[in-house]
Amino acid sequence: MPEVRVDPLTGLKSIVTPERATRPGGGLSAEPCPPIDPETDPFHEGHEDQTPPEVYAIRPNDSAPDSPGWTVRVVPNLYPALDPESTAPPPFAKKDLFVATPARGRHEVVINAPNPVPSLANLDVGQVKAAVGVWRDRMRTHSEHAAYVHVIVN
C-alpha cells in the first residue's frame, strides 16, 4: 500500500509506493527512450480502449467519452502512487523518529495531445495552452479533498 512519509527534521512529505517499481519502465535505466510507436502507444487517439475509462476530456466536437475526437484526455493511472482507500502503514521500529500516514488520493494521467509527442516542446502553443488548462482544472477538482496536489510531466 502506498504511504506518505514525513521527514522528522523538515516536515516535508514523500510518497512511497513500492508497487510502482513493477510497472512497465519502472526499473532503473540509463538508456535513452526509444521513439514512440503510434501503433503500440495506448495514449494515441484511436486507442482509447487501451486505457482506463476517462475521467475528463476536452472534446471540441462533443464526441462520446472514451472515443476519438479529444484534444486533451485524463484517465486514472494504472500504477498509482496514491490510493483513495489507502490504510495506515505498519509502524516503524522507531516510531519516535519516522512518521508515515496513508497515501490517500487520486493519481491521474493527463494525455496532453492526441498524437504521441516526446516533449511539450513538440506541441504547438494552442495545444500546450489546452494541456495546461486541463492541469489547472484537475488541480482545482482535487484541491478540496487533497492536502497536496502535484503535476509532473513524464
N, CA, C and O of each residue as an XYZ file, in Angstrom:
616
protein
N       0.836     -1.185      0.000
C       0.000      0.000      0.000
C       0.882      1.250      0.000
O       1.923      1.282      0.656
N       0.469      2.248     -0.719
C       1.243      3.489     -0.695
C       1.114      4.182      0.656
O       0.133      4.009      1.380
N       2.125      4.962      0.965
C       2.087      5.724      2.215
C       2.799      7.049      2.028
O       3.624      7.205      1.127
N       2.475      7.987      2.877
C       3.155      9.275      2.906
C       4.080      9.248      4.116
O       3.635      9.016      5.240
N       5.363      9.486      3.883
C       6.322      9.549      4.986
C       6.676     11.002      5.232
O       6.826     11.791      4.299
N       6.806     11.339      6.504
C       7.092     12.708      6.901
C       8.507     12.775      7.462
O       8.848     12.057      8.401
N       9.328     13.650      6.875
C      10.689     13.842      7.362
C      10.604     14.494      8.737
O      10.020     15.569      8.867
N      11.179     13.861      9.775
C      11.038     14.403     11.127
C      11.789     15.714     11.338
O      11.482     16.448     12.278
N      12.755     16.021     10.495
C      13.522     17.251     10.671
C      12.904     18.439      9.940
O      12.890     19.555     10.459
N      12.391     18.195      8.730
C      11.875     19.303      7.924
C      10.354     19.342      7.848
O       9.771     20.384      7.549
N       9.714     18.213      8.116
C       8.267     18.133      7.963
C       7.841     17.895      6.527
O       6.646     17.803      6.248
N       8.813     17.791      5.591
C       8.487     17.532      4.194
C       7.924     16.131      4.035
O       8.318     15.203      4.742
N       6.999     15.993      3.100
C       6.338     14.714      2.879
C       6.817     14.086      1.582
O       7.090     14.784      0.605
N       6.916     12.748      1.582
C       7.263     11.983      0.393
C       6.283     10.841      0.257
O       5.912     10.211      1.247
N       5.860     10.569     -0.972
C       5.002      9.419     -1.232
C       5.918      8.232     -1.522
O       6.818      8.324     -2.357
N       5.685      7.116     -0.828
C       6.454      5.893     -1.034
C       5.480      4.815     -1.493
O       4.527      4.481     -0.789
N       5.734      4.271     -2.695
C       4.855      3.260     -3.270
C       5.705      2.172     -3.912
O       5.996      2.253     -5.105
N       6.109      1.161     -3.159
C       6.969      0.110     -3.710
C       6.360     -0.604     -4.921
O       7.097     -1.049     -5.801
N       5.031     -0.721     -4.980
C       4.376     -1.426     -6.069
C       4.645     -0.788     -7.429
O       4.580     -1.469     -8.453
N       4.951      0.526     -7.452
C       5.180      1.207     -8.729
C       6.469      0.741     -9.410
O       6.641      0.958    -10.609
N       7.367      0.112     -8.670
C       8.610     -0.375     -9.274
C       8.348     -1.497    -10.268
O       9.197     -1.778    -11.114
N       7.185     -2.145    -10.181
C       6.874     -3.252    -11.086
C       6.140     -2.814    -12.341
O       5.830     -3.652    -13.188
N       5.850     -1.518    -12.487
C       5.145     -1.048    -13.675
C       6.099     -1.063    -14.870
O       7.315     -1.027    -14.683
N       5.567     -1.116    -16.095
C       6.446     -1.054    -17.268
C       7.298      0.209    -17.240
O       6.772      1.306    -17.051
N       8.595      0.068    -17.424
C       9.508      1.196    -17.406
C       9.850      1.682    -16.017
O      10.504      2.715    -15.873
N       9.420      0.954    -14.972
C       9.643      1.379    -13.594
C      11.030      1.088    -13.070
O      11.412      1.607    -12.021
N      11.799      0.267    -13.778
C      13.143     -0.071    -13.318
C      14.135      1.033    -13.628
O      13.830      1.983    -14.348
N      15.332      0.890    -13.068
C      16.388      1.865    -13.319
C      16.979      1.624    -14.704
O      17.251      0.483    -15.078
N      17.174      2.687    -15.454
C      17.720      2.568    -16.793
C      18.385      3.879    -17.185
O      17.901      4.959    -16.845
N      19.500      3.775    -17.902
C      20.177      4.963    -18.401
C      20.068      5.052    -19.916
O      20.658      5.936    -20.537
N      19.311      4.131    -20.509
C      19.151      4.119    -21.957
C      18.193      5.225    -22.385
O      17.203      5.479    -21.698
N      18.470      5.890    -23.509
C      17.514      6.888    -23.996
C      16.217      6.199    -24.399
O      16.225      5.050    -24.842
N      15.124      6.896    -24.243
C      13.823      6.337    -24.608
C      13.760      6.145    -26.118
O      14.187      7.012    -26.881
N      13.223      4.999    -26.545
C      13.045      4.817    -27.991
C      11.932      5.728    -28.490
O      11.126      6.211    -27.695
N      11.879      5.971    -29.805
C      10.789      6.793    -30.344
C       9.438      6.152    -29.994
O       9.335      4.932    -29.867
N       8.429      6.974    -29.845
C       7.095      6.480    -29.532
C       6.503      5.844    -30.788
O       6.441      6.476    -31.842
N       6.070      4.593    -30.667
C       5.433      3.890    -31.786
C       3.927      4.122    -31.711
O       3.278      3.612    -30.798
N       3.361      4.874    -32.643
C       1.920      5.161    -32.595
C       1.052      3.904    -32.592
O      -0.059      3.918    -32.061
N       1.552      2.823    -33.181
C       0.760      1.586    -33.241
C       0.594      0.942    -31.868
O      -0.420      0.292    -31.613
N       1.571      1.112    -30.982
C       1.509      0.467    -29.666
C       1.295      1.461    -28.527
O       1.235      1.062    -27.364
N       1.180      2.741    -28.844
C       1.008      3.773    -27.816
C      -0.432      3.769    -27.307
O      -1.344      4.101    -28.064
N      -0.662      3.401    -26.038
C      -2.036      3.357    -25.530
C      -2.676      4.743    -25.414
O      -3.896      4.852    -25.290
N      -1.861      5.802    -25.453
C      -2.384      7.157    -25.321
C      -2.696      7.811    -26.672
O      -3.224      8.922    -26.709
N      -2.381      7.147    -27.759
C      -2.638      7.688    -29.096
C      -4.144      7.696    -29.367
O      -4.854      6.754    -29.016
N      -4.617      8.773    -29.996
C      -6.032      8.852    -30.356
C      -6.414      7.635    -31.191
O      -5.702      7.256    -32.120
N      -7.539      7.036    -30.849
C      -7.982      5.810    -31.505
C      -7.698      4.571    -30.672
O      -8.195      3.486    -30.974
N      -6.886      4.735    -29.607
C      -6.557      3.619    -28.715
C      -7.216      3.794    -27.346
O      -6.705      3.288    -26.347
N      -8.316      4.488    -27.293
C      -8.972      4.794    -26.018
C      -9.355      3.528    -25.251
O      -9.457      3.555    -24.024
N      -9.568      2.419    -25.967
C      -9.924      1.163    -25.312
C      -8.737      0.533    -24.570
O      -8.916     -0.448    -23.848
N      -7.538      1.080    -24.738
C      -6.341      0.548    -24.083
C      -6.019      1.258    -22.768
O      -5.007      0.957    -22.135
N      -6.869      2.197    -22.353
C      -6.664      2.912    -21.098
C      -7.895      2.708    -20.220
O      -8.940      2.278    -20.708
N      -7.777      3.014    -18.926
C      -8.988      3.019    -18.109
C      -9.958      4.067    -18.649
O      -9.543      4.966    -19.379
N     -11.239      3.968    -18.303
C     -12.206      4.966    -18.764
C     -11.796      6.379    -18.346
O     -11.324      6.600    -17.231
N     -11.983      7.314    -19.250
C     -11.585      8.695    -18.975
C     -12.416      9.302    -17.854
O     -13.592      8.984    -17.680
N     -11.771     10.184    -17.102
C     -12.465     10.924    -16.038
C     -12.706     12.376    -16.459
O     -13.459     13.101    -15.810
N     -12.060     12.789    -17.550
C     -12.191     14.171    -18.022
C     -11.596     14.220    -19.420
O     -10.653     13.491    -19.726
N     -12.143     15.075    -20.261
C     -11.571     15.273    -21.596
C     -12.083     16.582    -22.174
O     -13.178     17.041    -21.850
N     -11.269     17.171    -23.036
C     -11.715     18.292    -23.858
C     -12.087     17.679    -25.205
O     -11.244     17.098    -25.888
N     -13.344     17.814    -25.573
C     -13.873     17.245    -26.811
C     -14.576     18.356    -27.579
O     -15.761     18.601    -27.355
N     -13.862     19.041    -28.490
C     -14.424     20.187    -29.200
C     -15.693     19.869    -29.983
O     -16.547     20.740    -30.146
N     -15.833     18.640    -30.468
C     -16.995     18.279    -31.282
C     -18.002     17.444    -30.512
O     -18.847     16.782    -31.113
N     -17.918     17.469    -29.169
C     -18.850     16.718    -28.322
C     -18.890     15.235    -28.661
O     -19.955     14.620    -28.593
N     -17.750     14.646    -29.026
C     -17.706     13.214    -29.295
C     -17.931     12.448    -27.990
O     -17.799     13.006    -26.900
N     -18.267     11.182    -28.112
C     -18.583     10.347    -26.954
C     -17.336     10.094    -26.112
O     -16.231     10.038    -26.652
N     -17.496      9.938    -24.791
C     -16.355      9.589    -23.934
C     -15.681      8.301    -24.413
O     -16.320      7.422    -24.991
N     -14.388      8.216    -24.158
C     -13.595      7.032    -24.495
C     -13.639      6.699    -25.988
O     -13.636      5.533    -26.382
N     -13.678      7.743    -26.800
C     -13.642      7.589    -28.255
C     -12.743      8.686    -28.823
O     -12.400      9.631    -28.113
N     -12.357      8.569    -30.096
C     -11.566      9.647    -30.710
C     -12.340     10.966    -30.730
O     -13.556     10.995    -30.543
N     -11.605     12.054    -30.962
C     -12.223     13.372    -31.059
C     -11.870     14.289    -29.912
O     -12.523     15.319    -29.744
N     -10.864     13.963    -29.111
C     -10.454     14.769    -27.960
C      -9.175     15.527    -28.288
O      -8.435     15.163    -29.202
N      -8.929     16.585    -27.526
C      -7.655     17.295    -27.670
C      -6.761     17.068    -26.453
O      -5.537     17.034    -26.582
N      -7.366     16.911    -25.266
C      -6.643     16.552    -24.040
C      -7.553     15.578    -23.302
O      -8.769     15.766    -23.266
N      -6.965     14.534    -22.712
C      -7.760     13.490    -22.070
C      -7.116     13.104    -20.748
O      -5.892     13.134    -20.623
N      -7.942     12.736    -19.743
C      -7.448     12.358    -18.414
C      -8.014     10.985    -18.062
O      -9.217     10.744    -18.168
N      -7.109     10.081    -17.636
C      -7.517      8.739    -17.218
C      -6.833      8.401    -15.892
O      -5.785      8.967    -15.581
N      -7.407      7.489    -15.112
C      -6.713      7.050    -13.892
C      -5.415      6.334    -14.249
O      -5.344      5.648    -15.269
N      -4.390      6.491    -13.414
C      -3.112      5.813    -13.616
C      -3.274      4.336    -13.278
O      -3.850      3.995    -12.246
N      -2.769      3.459    -14.144
C      -2.834      2.016    -13.879
C      -1.897      1.593    -12.748
O      -2.092      0.538    -12.144
N      -0.885      2.406    -12.461
C       0.099      2.102    -11.424
C       0.166      3.288    -10.466
O       1.183      3.980    -10.415
N      -0.897      3.532     -9.711
C      -0.993      4.766     -8.925
C      -0.051      4.818     -7.724
O       0.208      3.810     -7.067
N       0.449      6.011     -7.461
C       1.247      6.263     -6.262
C       0.343      6.551     -5.076
O       0.774      6.471     -3.926
N      -0.904      6.886     -5.353
C      -1.882      7.182     -4.307
C      -3.073      6.249     -4.470
O      -3.341      5.750     -5.563
N      -3.784      6.018     -3.370
C      -4.934      5.125     -3.381
C      -6.015      5.745     -2.498
O      -5.756      6.040     -1.332
N      -7.226      5.949     -3.032
C      -8.266      6.565     -2.204
C      -8.662      5.704     -0.997
O      -9.272      6.208     -0.055
N      -8.321      4.422     -1.021
C      -8.656      3.506      0.078
C      -7.433      3.129      0.913
O      -7.494      2.180      1.696
N      -6.337      3.847      0.762
C      -5.095      3.511      1.462
C      -5.320      3.430      2.975
O      -5.974      4.284      3.574
N      -4.761      2.386      3.562
C      -4.884      2.207      5.009
C      -3.586      2.613      5.685
O      -2.577      2.857      5.025
N      -3.624      2.682      6.994
C      -2.439      3.090      7.757
C      -1.314      2.091      7.534
O      -1.540      0.884      7.618
N      -0.112      2.566      7.253
C       1.031      1.675      7.074
C       1.438      1.057      8.408
O       1.096      1.580      9.468
N       2.174     -0.065      8.353
C       2.638     -0.656      9.609
C       3.601      0.297     10.310
O       4.299      1.066      9.650
N       3.645      0.253     11.640
C       4.541      1.169     12.366
C       6.007      0.836     12.109
O       6.375     -0.320     11.899
N       6.829      1.877     12.131
C       8.269      1.706     12.007
C       8.832      1.221     13.337
O       8.186      1.344     14.377
N      10.032      0.673     13.294
C      10.675      0.213     14.525
C      10.918      1.389     15.468
O      10.800      1.252     16.685
N      11.256      2.542     14.899
C      11.499      3.729     15.726
C      10.400      4.739     15.434
O      10.587      5.659     14.637
N       9.273      4.566     16.071
C       8.129      5.439     15.815
C       8.409      6.882     16.191
O       7.785      7.794     15.650
N       9.337      7.103     17.110
C       9.595      8.471     17.527
C      10.375      9.267     16.482
O      10.388     10.496     16.544
N      11.031      8.598     15.515
C      11.827      9.294     14.519
C      11.063      9.463     13.197
O      11.101     10.536     12.595
N      10.377      8.417     12.748
C       9.682      8.466     11.464
C       8.180      8.420     11.657
O       7.662      7.744     12.546
N       7.502      9.154     10.803
C       6.045      9.154     10.805
C       5.597      8.798      9.394
O       6.124      9.336      8.420
N       4.638      7.907      9.280
C       4.061      7.566      7.981
C       2.543      7.594      8.115
O       1.983      7.164      9.124
N       1.902      8.098      7.094
C       0.446      8.168      7.080
C      -0.061      7.529      5.786
O       0.716      7.354      4.848
N      -1.338      7.181      5.718
C      -1.863      6.611      4.470
C      -1.701      7.594      3.311
O      -1.875      8.801      3.478
N      -1.369      7.066      2.150
C      -1.223      7.897      0.945
C      -2.540      7.871      0.187
O      -2.653      7.266     -0.879
N      -3.527      8.537      0.757
C      -4.858      8.566      0.141
C      -4.914      9.662     -0.911
O      -4.406     10.765     -0.711
N      -5.528      9.343     -2.013
C      -5.703     10.345     -3.054
C      -5.909      9.709     -4.403
O      -6.120      8.501     -4.509
N      -5.848     10.515     -5.420
C      -6.033     10.075     -6.805
C      -4.748     10.318     -7.585
O      -4.020     11.277     -7.326
N      -4.484      9.442     -8.536
C      -3.319      9.569     -9.408
C      -3.834      9.448    -10.836
O      -4.262      8.376    -11.263
N      -3.787     10.546    -11.564
C      -4.325     10.587    -12.911
C      -3.227     10.827    -13.939
O      -2.174     11.384    -13.631
N      -3.496     10.396    -15.160
C      -2.617     10.656    -16.297
C      -3.328     11.659    -17.198
O      -4.432     11.398    -17.676
N      -2.695     12.801    -17.427
C      -3.216     13.772    -18.381
C      -2.499     13.508    -19.699
O      -1.278     13.634    -19.791
N      -3.264     13.146    -20.706
C      -2.710     12.897    -22.036
C      -2.791     14.233    -22.769
O      -3.865     14.678    -23.174
N      -1.631     14.855    -22.925
C      -1.558     16.250    -23.371
C      -1.940     16.496    -24.820
O      -2.217     17.634    -25.201
N      -1.960     15.445    -25.634
C      -2.286     15.613    -27.055
C      -2.730     14.269    -27.623
O      -2.343     13.224    -27.100
N      -3.526     14.277    -28.675
C      -3.990     13.022    -29.255
C      -2.924     12.259    -30.040
O      -3.093     11.072    -30.320
N      -1.838     12.927    -30.392
C      -0.746     12.268    -31.109
C       0.451     12.116    -30.188
O       0.660     12.952    -29.309
N       1.244     11.063    -30.372
C       2.396     10.864    -29.488
C       3.442     11.958    -29.658
O       3.871     12.266    -30.770
N       3.841     12.537    -28.530
C       4.898     13.547    -28.534
C       5.841     13.249    -27.370
O       5.379     12.973    -26.263
N       7.152     13.298    -27.599
C       8.097     13.024    -26.517
C       8.318     14.219    -25.590
O       8.909     14.066    -24.521
N       7.851     15.412    -25.986
C       8.105     16.610    -25.199
C       7.014     17.649    -25.469
O       6.468     17.724    -26.570
N       6.710     18.441    -24.450
C       5.767     19.544    -24.654
C       6.274     20.516    -25.713
O       5.484     21.189    -26.376
N       7.584     20.586    -25.869
C       8.171     21.487    -26.859
C       7.770     21.111    -28.284
O       7.883     21.932    -29.195
N       7.299     19.866    -28.487
C       6.875     19.429    -29.812
C       5.428     19.814    -30.128
O       4.959     19.590    -31.244
N       4.725     20.386    -29.163
C       3.329     20.786    -29.371
C       3.254     22.240    -29.805
O       4.129     23.044    -29.482
N       2.190     22.570    -30.545
C       2.006     23.981    -30.876
C       1.470     24.703    -29.640
O       0.995     24.071    -28.696
N       1.553     26.020    -29.660
C       1.196     26.832    -28.495
C      -0.239     26.579    -28.047
O      -0.504     26.495    -26.848
N      -1.165     26.455    -28.991
C      -2.561     26.210    -28.641
C      -2.758     24.898    -27.899
O      -3.561     24.826    -26.969
N      -2.030     23.857    -28.302
C      -2.155     22.559    -27.629
C      -1.544     22.614    -26.241
O      -2.077     22.005    -25.313
N      -0.442     23.328    -26.076
C       0.150     23.488    -24.743
C      -0.819     24.239    -23.834
O      -1.000     23.864    -22.675
N      -1.440     25.289    -24.351
C      -2.425     26.029    -23.552
C      -3.571     25.119    -23.128
O      -4.019     25.178    -21.983
N      -4.047     24.281    -24.039
C      -5.142     23.355    -23.708
C      -4.704     22.378    -22.620
O      -5.451     22.122    -21.676
N      -3.497     21.833    -22.751
C      -2.993     20.881    -21.755
C      -2.841     21.542    -20.391
O      -3.280     20.989    -19.382
N      -2.227     22.712    -20.352
C      -2.028     23.416    -19.082
C      -3.377     23.783    -18.463
O      -3.531     23.745    -17.242
N      -4.351     24.137    -19.298
C      -5.692     24.418    -18.790
C      -6.315     23.200    -18.118
O      -6.997     23.333    -17.101
N      -6.084     22.010    -18.682
C      -6.588     20.784    -18.064
C      -5.849     20.510    -16.759
O      -6.467     20.085    -15.783
N      -4.544     20.745    -16.722
C      -3.811     20.560    -15.450
C      -4.463     21.418    -14.373
O      -4.713     20.957    -13.260
N      -4.734     22.679    -14.723
C      -5.347     23.601    -13.764
C      -6.717     23.094    -13.325
O      -7.032     23.109    -12.135
N      -7.529     22.646    -14.277
C      -8.866     22.144    -13.945
C      -8.800     20.926    -13.029
O      -9.575     20.823    -12.078
N      -7.888     20.011    -13.307
C      -7.777     18.803    -12.478
C      -7.242     19.154    -11.085
O      -7.667     18.560    -10.095
N      -6.322     20.105    -11.001
C      -5.826     20.539     -9.690
C      -6.973     21.138     -8.875
O      -7.105     20.859     -7.683
N      -7.798     21.959     -9.522
C      -8.941     22.546     -8.823
C      -9.935     21.466     -8.400
O     -10.503     21.539     -7.310
N     -10.146     20.478     -9.245
C     -11.064     19.382     -8.919
C     -10.629     18.667     -7.648
O     -11.463     18.333     -6.806
N      -9.337     18.430     -7.506
C      -8.834     17.656     -6.375
C      -8.439     18.503     -5.170
O      -8.210     17.958     -4.091
N      -8.356     19.813     -5.327
C      -7.832     20.655     -4.252
C      -8.695     20.641     -2.995
O      -8.171     20.799     -1.892
N      -9.997     20.456     -3.138
C     -10.870     20.452     -1.955
C     -10.649     19.234     -1.069
O     -10.855     19.301      0.143
N     -10.230     18.123     -1.664
C     -10.117     16.874     -0.918
C      -8.672     16.423     -0.730
O      -8.429     15.359     -0.161
N      -7.726     17.204     -1.193
C      -6.321     16.792     -1.127
C      -5.519     17.782     -0.292
O      -5.715     18.994     -0.371
N      -4.620     17.239      0.502
C      -3.710     18.096      1.248
C      -2.576     18.582      0.342
O      -1.870     19.536      0.669
N      -2.417     17.914     -0.795
C      -1.288     18.193     -1.675
C      -1.683     17.814     -3.096
O      -2.209     16.723     -3.317
N      -1.440     18.687     -4.053
C      -1.674     18.394     -5.460
C      -0.368     18.647     -6.190
O       0.277     19.677     -5.995
N       0.021     17.688     -7.042
C       1.308     17.760     -7.726
C       1.114     17.400     -9.194
O       0.464     16.402     -9.504
N       1.664     18.192    -10.091
C       1.646     17.898    -11.522
C       3.064     17.568    -11.940
O       4.005     18.289    -11.607
N       3.212     16.467    -12.677
C       4.508     16.092    -13.231
C       4.307     15.712    -14.680
O       3.305     15.085    -15.026
N       5.243     16.081    -15.528
C       5.200     15.706    -16.936
C       6.333     14.713    -17.167
O       7.504     15.041    -16.976
N       5.973     13.486    -17.584
C       6.990     12.475    -17.880
C       7.763     12.875    -19.115
O       8.669     12.156    -19.536
